[in-house]
Amino acid sequence: MKDTYKEFFSELAGTFTMMLLGLGVVAMAVVFEGSKGNFESITWAWGFAVIFGILVGNYSGAHLNPAVSVALAATNRFPWHKVPHYVMAQILGAFLASLVVFIDYYNQIIKMDPGLEKTAGIFTTFPAERGQLIFGLFDQILGTFILLFLILCSIDHFKKVKADHLIPIIIGLVVIVIGMSFGGIFGYAINPARDFGPRLMTVILGFKNNGLTDGTLVFIIPIIGPIIGGILGAIVYDKTIGKLNI
């Protein structure tokens, strides 16, 4: 039971750290209308946010992402009975981080969007064009497929060469390149907790364009897509080049 609590708070703290830094850079770019940030700064900062999140969440293995936990369980790398409390910790960590970022940027957000009608995108993800959910689904499957495939590849390689300390850095770089390569279509959530926790926060605080209660069904894509893509990425890795590491 003690280990369960420690794992829960490790995942919560790691996800909170990642999300605090990641959402902070998005807020910086949006509320100052590009004068203090842009898509390039967002992709780089998210990569570093992942690195620091992994370091903080080290005790639990720093999944920080339900798609990672489910994919590892689906490929017998992680026990299924731990998945629920990992996912709960990840969603809560993301929710709390988004709330802190909202409080910190409150004055700027209200100045830009007093009715909270257009700034939910600071905290959660949306398609580049309305009505493109099917393309968003493919985008999220693809992005998370790449994420899990490269995470497993990186872990196996750096463990093999006894350079485990480089794994967080490499995973951060993986997130950066996914963002730079595919981040424009649906905001590269590639993580259900990263999207749903903050989206829930926007609903509670009354954001109109939240993608959850506004009838657009946007929230479904960053949940289903990453789970499918993560499982596929792990399975394909195991069935192909992963065999070389056995």
C-alpha positions, 0 to 999 in steps of 0.5 A: 500500500505504501508503494502504491501511494508513493507511485501515485504521488510520483506520477502526479508530481512528474505529470504536474511538473511536465504540464506546468512548464508545457502549458506555461510556454503556451500561455506565454505565446498566446497571451502576449500574441507571439511577442514572447513565444511562438511554435518553435519555443513551444515545441522546445519547451515541451521537450524540456518539460518532459525531461524534467517531468521524467526526473521528478517522477522517477520513483514510479517510472515516470509514465506521465501519460495513460497511453504509455501506461496502457501500452506497457501493460498491453505488452506485458511490461507493466501490471494492469492492476496499476494502470488505474491509479497511474492514470488517475495520478496523471490526470490529476497532475495535469488538472492541477498544473493547468489550474496553477497556470490559469491563476498565474496568467489570469490577468492576461487571459481575462484582458484578452478574453474576458468572456472565456470564449476563445482561450481554452487552447492555452490549456488543451488541444483542438484541430487546426480546422473545425470538422476535421476529427477523422484526420485528428484521430489519425494524427494522434494515432500516428504521433503516439505510435512514434512516441511509444516506438521511439521510447522503447527503442531508446530505453533498450538501446541506452540500457544496453550501452549502460547509459540510462541517464541519457534516456530522459533527454532522448525522450524529451527530444522525441517529443520535440521532433514529434511536435515539430513534425506533426504538431500543427494538425491537432496540437500533438497531445499524444497523451490523454491526461495532458489533454483531458485534465486541463480540458476538465479544468476549462469546463469547471472554470467556464471556458465556452470553447472547451471541446467537452461540453460545447457539442464538438466532441473534440475531447474524444480524439486525444483520448482514443487516438493516443491509446490506439497509437501507443498500443500499436507502437509498442506491439510493432516495436516488439514484433520488429526491431525489438526482437533484436534486443532479446 
